[in-house]
Amino acid sequence: MINIKSARELDLMRYAGHINYLTHEEIKKNLKPGITTEQLDKIAYDFILKNNCVPSCLGYEGYPKSICISINDEVVHGIPSKTKIKEHDIVSIDLCVGYKGYHTDAARTYIIGKVSKEVEALVKNTEKALYQGINKVHSGCKVGDISNAIEEYAHAHNLSVIEELVGHGVGSNIHEEPDIPNYGNSGSGQVLKEGMTIAIEPMLNLGGKEICLTDQDDWVIVTKDGLPSAHFEHTILVTKDGYEILTGE
């Protein structure tokens, strides 16, 4: 079942989205070579609580930390640890913020220092692919319109699209219906209606689209060929004529 959010629910999500945005900004200020991913997780945890919200990922299906930090060939669900950020890394930060029972979800990928032109293009074009999808959103559009826009942009820039991981509805749960794949045909899938809230999140690879779980746990997903991956995400409100980005400024 896909929920249409009430005005009250949207106000709660707007606040959660604002704190999500500010948490990303707080992390960005501290993201530099030498800092550990565990330290970044603590910064996020403290900031979210200080603003009367909760880190929705903490404890979700057993996830042990407040945010996900995925480095280089790690696609998603990197668990903060004593690992230090290094020069030439690309670092994806994915975090969910909850306020009074409502959640928002957003991700960014950062370049640390200098990287190759190919890796720089991967990060830049993954973010652009996100907005290609977002720009398709309005009441009456179909999920496939978003999916196809992302896929076409990715392939036009020689990036592969991960098919096993998708965007999703979001609201009183972190993951709700409908799924929002990053590939598909225009005009297909669920019709979106005013008042729905969704998380659009392209995850694109520099190499092949194949992914796998790492050996050490059941969380961290990496590219099978070891080449870098990038991830960007916003929580979006579907409006009559377009959209509102809830995890923007």
C-alpha angles and dihedrals in degrees: 000000000000114000126221105214122231123228089259093051091049091051089055091048092048090056092046089048093050091052089046089056093046091048090055089050090050091051091046090057090056100038108113141122113292099029115115123234087236090059090051090050091053091049090053094045093051094045094049093049092046087060094052094255135112131234097245095200094061106104094356105149086340098308104160103210141051099244138018119243116187121183129204107313092015106104103189144339097040106172116227112246142144089298111128124224110243137201111271094026123129110216126199117202116195120179141167123206124197128199122183092336099317126105143202128195129205138161137190134183119217131198114223110209119317124348134171120285089248093056091044089053091048092057095041095048095045088058091047090050088056091057092045086061096042091052090063093060121112137120107289097026119121129236089243090062089062094041095050094048091055094045095048092049092047094050092045087059095045096253125135124231121227107229102189094062121062145171119256149189115282136192129098085010128041091233119036136151135317114055112221108206121196091228134048147092127304113248094028132109136023120354111237119223136199110278097031117125121209139173113227112196125167114199107192132180133214090216131024125341095240118115137179142183117262117247097243100063146356096254116058114082118196137181112268093227094047094241121135126277131198132205134194128173143173133182108236134197114213110227132187094262102020138319147300121221105225095188095051126097 
